[in-house]
Amino acid sequence: MNLKSIKQPFIETFPGDFSKNPIQRNTPKVMFSTIDPVGFEDPELIIFNEKLSKEIGLGKLDGDTNFLVGNNLPENIKTYATAYAGHQFGNWAGQLGDGRAIFAGEIENDKGQKTEIQWKGAGATPYSRHADGRAVLRSSVREYLMSEAMHHLGIPTTRALSLSFTGENVVRDMMYSGNPQEEKGAVVVRTAESFLRFGHFELMSAQKEIDTLQKLADFTITNYFPEISSVGEQKYKDFFQSVCTKTADLMVEWFRVGFVHGVMNTDNMSILGLTIDYGPFSMMDEYDLNFTPNTTDLPGRRYAFGKQGQISQWNLWQLANALFPLIKDEQFLEETLNQYGTYFWKAHDQILCKKFGFDELKESDEEFFINWQGLMQELQLDYTLFFNLLEKIDNISGIKTEFNKISYTFFDESKSNKLENFLQVYKTRLEKNIISREESLDLMRKTNPKFLLRNYLLFECIEEINEGKTEMLDKLIKALENPYKEIFPEFSVKRPLNYDDISGCSMLSCSS
């Protein structure tokens, strides 16, 4: 890998604390601290994403495995962690920051595209809040695979460059049940155009560091929003509107594939509209607007599947408050945020049209979608497999039995009749399309994945890697790189019943 080409533009832009002291502390008036990765004596590479490495400009591995866990770094790399703040589960949490994410810097490829690189799990930083800065294998596998799965689904996301054992064990209480256990430690190297979050702006605003807040906004606009050419206050207004649009578009994409983030705190919201911080996430199995995979989110279900649009708007309100010193126009911010809901729901309904193979959104479709949601919840139908079966709608009688197979509840005669009535209504709606049936199917096939990285598959893969096996890992990589094809039919089934109540599979916690 071409490690000498890694640079640190962020820390050159913002003066910071260079003390290299990992002890937890507040760092007022600065946005980062330099910190060395802890270093590991006996690491072992599990997987390296050579395609991504070449794409971002690092090139082939060439024996630089030590870099992938933060060992023996070249002199040109000055590693650092950033400070940010956030609202967690609706409450202001103050300074947070990258507790276990350490930046290597930025790489530029031959197309002029820049990518930030960071280790996750390489040791404590000044923002670790009494934690050890390590990560365990299960969370690291989940982040590596799901971030790559989201990329290949066409959803904006951070990406994963490598996954390695650290050679040490880490103690974690996985379900916060008072039963801590030793687990294998791991490090993920992840990449993104930028890891800037709502929380970076919240921290500067809360500390009333308005000059630094403005520098941060200018830095962000210059580097990541080149389409903004306005000046003065209007520049920050355009910036905020763009962030709102990117965020709404991301929420609609999550809805399209049934992704539930599980912990949409403002510090987990990307300023670029990327999916970031893969913790207690899940792809949805049975359709349920009230589904949350996060045990910490119970019983309130603040971050449930059906609330993600609403919560993203709430988070944008907090960003608006943080940017107010630069915009100073309460009416503009309020109108922009009110328009957010209108934009989101229109985009939401338009993506549903594509999922159903409709050529355009018609006025009557709103009632159709509402009835569909009710049917899905009552029949507990698998979200992904439902749309895959709709491609065979031309033979209703022949596919009724198939729908029964993708239900997570008992399919009695009453439910069967409700399904058949809905399918008849759907067929009638399809007949109103101007486009051909083949064009309708093409829309569906491009919008509805055949493969999703479900939690039970991740669970099985983690178990195998713990045993030193990588067959499942290799299969999942191939499947997630081709999500709109059915490469492995055994993956295109509903969640097996034996996984319903397994910790770390059906439900997760915020624990690493």
SULCORCOR-V258305 format. One record per pair of residues at least 24 apart in sequence whose ideal C-beta (glycine too) atoms are under 7 Angstrom apart, sorted by the first residue. I is the first residue (numbers start at 0). J is the second residue. If there is no record, write none. Layout:
<<I,J> <I,J>>
This chain:
<<0,52> <0,57> <0,58> <0,60> <0,61> <0,63> <0,66> <1,56> <1,57> <1,58> <2,63> <2,66> <2,73> <2,76> <3,73> <3,75> <4,56> <4,106> <5,75> <5,76> <5,103> <5,104> <5,105> <5,106> <5,116> <6,104> <6,105> <7,77> <7,104> <8,105> <10,77> <10,79> <12,218> <13,214> <20,125> <21,123> <21,124> <21,125> <22,125> <23,125> <23,127> <23,128> <23,129> <24,125> <25,94> <26,82> <26,125> <27,206> <28,208> <30,81> <30,82> <30,199> <30,211> <31,79> <31,80> <31,81> <31,82> <32,79> <32,80> <32,124> <32,125> <33,77> <33,78> <33,79> <34,78> <34,79> <34,80> <34,101> <34,124> <34,125> <35,78> <36,69> <36,78> <36,101> <36,118> <36,121> <36,122> <37,121> <37,122> <38,69> <38,70> <39,68> <39,70> <39,165> <39,166> <39,167> <40,166> <41,166> <42,68> <42,70> <42,163> <42,164> <42,165> <42,166> <43,163> <43,164> <43,166> <44,161> <44,163> <45,162> <45,163> <45,164> <45,464> <46,161> <46,162> <46,472> <47,161> <48,159> <48,160> <48,161> <51,158> <51,160> <51,190> <52,160> <54,108> <55,106> <55,108> <55,114> <55,190> <56,106> <56,107> <56,108> <56,109> <57,106> <67,161> <67,163> <67,188> <68,121> <68,163> <68,165> <68,186> <69,101> <69,118> <69,121> <76,103> <76,104> <78,102> <78,103> <80,124> <80,125> <80,126> <81,199> <82,126> <82,202> <83,196> <83,198> <83,199> <83,202> <83,266> <84,198> <84,201> <84,202> <84,205> <84,266> <85,198> <85,201> <85,264> <85,265> <85,266> <86,264> <86,265> <86,317> <87,264> <88,264> <88,301> <89,301> <94,202> <95,126> <95,198> <95,266> <96,126> <97,124> <97,126> <98,124> <98,126> <98,127> <98,128> <98,130> <98,132> <99,127> <99,132> <99,133> <99,134> <114,190> <114,192> <115,190> <115,191> <115,193> <115,194> <116,188> <116,190> <117,189> <117,194> <118,186> <118,188> <119,186> <119,187> <119,189> <120,184> <120,185> <120,186> <120,187> <121,186> <133,169> <133,184> <134,184> <134,185> <134,186> <134,187> <134,511> <135,169> <135,171> <135,182> <135,183> <135,184> <135,185> <135,511> <136,182> <136,183> <136,185> <136,461> <136,464> <136,465> <137,182> <137,461> <137,503> <138,511> <139,185> <139,186> <139,187> <140,457> <140,460> <140,461> <140,464> <141,277> <141,457> <142,187> <142,277> <143,187> <144,452> <144,457> <144,475> <144,479> <145,277> <145,280> <145,452> <146,189> <146,277> <147,479> <148,452> <148,479> <148,482> <149,274> <151,479> <151,480> <151,482> <152,256> <152,448> <152,482> <154,252> <154,256> <154,274> <155,249> <155,272> <155,273> <155,274> <156,273> <156,274> <157,189> <157,190> <157,191> <157,273> <157,274> <157,275> <158,189> <158,190> <158,191> <159,187> <159,189> <160,188> <160,189> <160,190> <161,188> <162,187> <171,510> <171,511> <172,510> <173,502> <173,503> <173,508> <173,510> <174,294> <174,502> <174,508> <175,508> <175,510> <183,465> <191,273> <192,223> <192,271> <193,223> <193,271> <195,219> <195,270> <196,266> <196,268> <196,269> <196,270> <197,265> <197,268> <197,270> <197,314> <197,317> <197,318> <198,265> <198,266> <200,318> <200,321> <200,322> <201,265> <201,317> <201,321> <204,321> <204,324> <209,324> <212,324> <212,325> <213,325> <216,325> <219,270> <223,271> <232,326> <232,327> <235,322> <235,325> <235,326> <236,326> <236,331> <239,319> <239,322> <239,326> <239,335> <240,335> <242,270> <242,318> <243,315> <243,335> <243,339> <245,271> <245,272> <246,272> <246,311> <246,315> <247,339> <247,342> <247,343> <247,346> <248,272> <248,346> <249,274> <250,307> <250,308> <250,311> <250,343> <251,343> <251,346> <251,347> <251,350> <253,307> <254,347> <254,350> <255,350> <255,354> <255,446> <256,282> <256,448> <256,451> <257,282> <257,283> <257,382> <257,383> <258,282> <259,283> <259,290> <259,291> <259,292> <259,304> <260,302> <260,307> <261,291> <261,292> <261,293> <261,296> <261,302> <262,293> <262,302> <262,509> <263,302> <263,307> <263,310> <263,311> <263,314> <265,314> <265,317> <268,314> <278,509> <279,507> <279,508> <279,509> <281,454> <282,451> <282,452> <282,453> <283,382> <284,381> <284,453> <284,493> <284,494> <285,379> <285,380> <285,381> <285,407> <286,375> <286,376> <286,380> <286,382> <287,376> <288,372> <288,376> <292,506> <292,507> <293,507> <293,508> <293,509> <294,506> <294,507> <294,508> <295,508> <295,509> <308,343> <308,347> <312,336> <312,339> <312,340> <315,339> <353,442> <353,446> <354,386> <354,443> <354,446> <354,447> <356,429> <356,439> <356,440> <356,442> <356,443> <357,428> <357,432> <358,432> <358,433> <358,434> <367,428> <370,421> <371,421> <374,417> <374,421> <378,406> <378,408> <378,414> <378,418> <379,406> <379,407> <379,408> <380,405> <380,406> <381,405> <381,493> <383,448> <383,451> <384,493> <386,443> <386,447> <387,447> <387,449> <389,443> <390,440> <390,443> <392,422> <392,425> <392,426> <395,419> <395,422> <405,493> <407,493> <444,483> <445,483> <448,482> <448,483> <449,482> <449,483> <449,484> <449,485> <449,491> <450,478> <450,479> <450,482> <450,485> <450,490> <450,491> <452,479> <453,494> <454,504> <454,505> <455,494> <455,495> <455,498> <455,504> <456,490> <458,498> <458,501> <458,503> <458,504>>
